Amino acid sequence: MFKQFLTATDRRANAGFALAVFAAFTGLVAYATPAAAQDGYPNKPIRLLLGFAPGGGSDVVARLVAKPLGDRLGQTVMVDNKPGAGGNIAADMAAKATPDGYTLVLLPSGHASNAAMKKSLPFDPVNDFAWVSTITTYPLALSVKPDSPIRSFPDFMQRAKAEPGRYTYTSVGVGTAMHLVGEWIMAEGGGSAVHVPFKGGNAALTELLAGRVDVMIDTMTGTAPLLKDKRLRGLAVTSTKGQSNMFGVPNVADTYPTLVFESWLGIAAPPGTPPAIIARLQRELKAVIESPEVKQKLTDWGGQPQASTPAEFKARVERDIQNLRRVVADRRIELE
C-alpha cells in the first residue's frame, strides 16, 4: 500500500510539474510573441502614403525608393497616393495609423510650411510622427529670364529696397515654402517685393518668360533643367553658405548668413512604432539612398541625396517650423 501511495503521489507530482512547466512555457511564449513578431518584420506588404497626385516630383521620388526598399525588406512597398489639403490628408492618415511599421508616409518640406500657416491641424506636426530618415534635400532657387535687367541677387535686393512694391516674385501658392522664404528674404534685406502666387510652376515660368513677373522662386529640382538649358538665369539658392551649387549660382547666405532653407523629402511612421522597426527602416532606406543608381538620379534632379538619423530628421522639421512661424508672425501673414 505504501508503494501504491508513493506511485500515486509521484504521479500527482509529475502531473503538477508538467502543468507548471506548461504554464511557464505558455507565459514565455506569450511574453516572447511581440519580440518574435518584431524580429520577423516585415511579413506583409507595406503601404507608403503620399499626399500628392501621381506624376509629381514627390511621387517620382517615392517610387524611386519604394522598389529597392521593398527588395531590401523582402516585401512590396506600395505607393498609395492620397492627394489633397496640401499633403495633410496623407499625413493625418499616417498619424492615426496602427504603429506596426506597415503604414509609412513620405512627407515634403511643405509639412513644415503647413504647420506654420494653418490655424489648426488634425495632428501634431512633430510629435504625431516617428521620424525615419530624409531622402533628399534641395535648395530653393531664385531665377530670372536670361535678359532680365536684374543682374544678381544683391542687385535684386537693392532694387526691392529702393523701390518698395515695384518688383514681383512668384510662388506656387500662398503659404508655401517659396512664399514664406520670399518674405523671409525681404525681411532680412529690408526690402519689399510683391508676392504673386500661381497654382503651379509652369504657370509661373510662363509669366516670368513673358516679362509679367520679375523673379521666380521654385525648388532647385524644378529649376535645374531650365538653368542647364539657359532658359533661366540663376540669382541665388537658399542652401548653406559656401556649399557648392549647380551652375555656379551663389547662395542667399553669402549675403544673409542666417538665411538657409532646404526643401526635403523624407519618410515617417505613426507615433509609437517600435524603435527596432524604425531602426530597420532607417538602415535599409539609408542603403537605398546611397546606392549608385538612386544617388545619381536624385543628383540629376537637382537634389542632394541625404539620409539622416531619426533624431536629425525630427530636429530639421522642428527647426523649419520654428523659422517659418517666425516669418509668418514678423510679416503679419494671415493664417489659413
Rosetta blueprint (number, residue, H / E / L):
1 M L
2 F H
3 K H
4 Q H
5 F H
6 L H
7 T H
8 A H
9 T H
10 D H
11 R H
12 R H
13 A H
14 N H
15 A H
16 G H
17 F H
18 A H
19 L H
20 A H
21 V H
22 F H
23 A H
24 A H
25 F H
26 T H
27 G H
28 L H
29 V H
30 A H
31 Y H
32 A H
33 T H
34 P H
35 A H
36 A H
37 A H
38 Q H
39 D H
40 G L
41 Y L
42 P L
43 N L
44 K L
45 P L
46 I E
47 R E
48 L E
49 L E
50 L E
51 G L
52 F L
53 A L
54 P L
55 G L
56 G L
57 G H
58 S H
59 D H
60 V H
61 V H
62 A H
63 R H
64 L H
65 V H
66 A H
67 K H
68 P H
69 L H
70 G H
71 D H
72 R H
73 L H
74 G L
75 Q L
76 T L
77 V E
78 M E
79 V E
80 D E
81 N E
82 K L
83 P L
84 G L
85 A H
86 G H
87 G H
88 N H
89 I H
90 A H
91 A H
92 D H
93 M H
94 A H
95 A H
96 K L
97 A L
98 T L
99 P L
100 D L
101 G L
102 Y L
103 T E
104 L E
105 V E
106 L E
107 L E
108 P E
109 S L
110 G H
111 H H
112 A H
113 S H
114 N H
115 A H
116 A H
117 M H
118 K L
119 K L
120 S L
121 L L
122 P L
123 F L
124 D L
125 P L
126 V L
127 N L
128 D L
129 F L
130 A E
131 W E
132 V E
133 S E
134 T E
135 I E
136 T E
137 T E
138 Y E
139 P E
140 L E
141 A E
142 L E
143 S E
144 V E
145 K L
146 P L
147 D L
148 S L
149 P L
150 I L
151 R L
152 S L
153 F H
154 P H
155 D H
156 F H
157 M H
158 Q H
159 R H
160 A H
161 K H
162 A H
163 E L
164 P L
165 G L
166 R L
167 Y L
168 T E
169 Y E
170 T E
171 S E
172 V L
173 G L
174 V L
175 G L
176 T L
177 A H
178 M H
179 H H
180 L H
181 V H
182 G H
183 E H
184 W H
185 I H
186 M H
187 A H
188 E H
189 G H
190 G L
191 G L
192 S L
193 A L
194 V E
195 H E
196 V E
197 P E
198 F L
199 K L
200 G L
201 G H
202 N H
203 A H
204 A H
205 L H
206 T H
207 E H
208 L H
209 L H
210 A L
211 G L
212 R L
213 V L
214 D L
215 V E
216 M E
217 I E
218 D E
219 T E
220 M H
221 T H
222 G H
223 T H
224 A H
225 P H
226 L H
227 L H
228 K H
229 D L
230 K L
231 R L
232 L L
233 R E
234 G E
235 L E
236 A E
237 V E
238 T L
239 S L
240 T L
241 K L
242 G L
243 Q L
244 S L
245 N L
246 M H
247 F H
248 G H
249 V L
250 P L
251 N E
252 V H
253 A H
254 D H
255 T L
256 Y L
257 P L
258 T L
259 L L
260 V L
261 F L
262 E E
263 S E
264 W E
265 L E
266 G E
267 I E
268 A E
269 A E
270 P L
271 P L
272 G L
273 T L
274 P L
275 P H
276 A H
277 I H
278 I H
279 A H
280 R H
281 L H
282 Q H
283 R H
284 E H
285 L H
286 K H
287 A H
288 V H
289 I H
290 E L
291 S L
292 P H
293 E H
294 V H
295 K H
296 Q H
297 K H
298 L H
299 T H
300 D H
301 W L
302 G L
303 G L
304 Q E
305 P E
306 Q L
307 A L
308 S L
309 T L
310 P H
311 A H
312 E H
313 F H
314 K H
315 A H
316 R H
317 V H
318 E H
319 R H
320 D H
321 I H
322 Q H
323 N H
324 L H
325 R H
326 R H
327 V H
328 V H
329 A H
330 D H
331 R L
332 R L
333 I L
334 E L
335 L L
336 E L
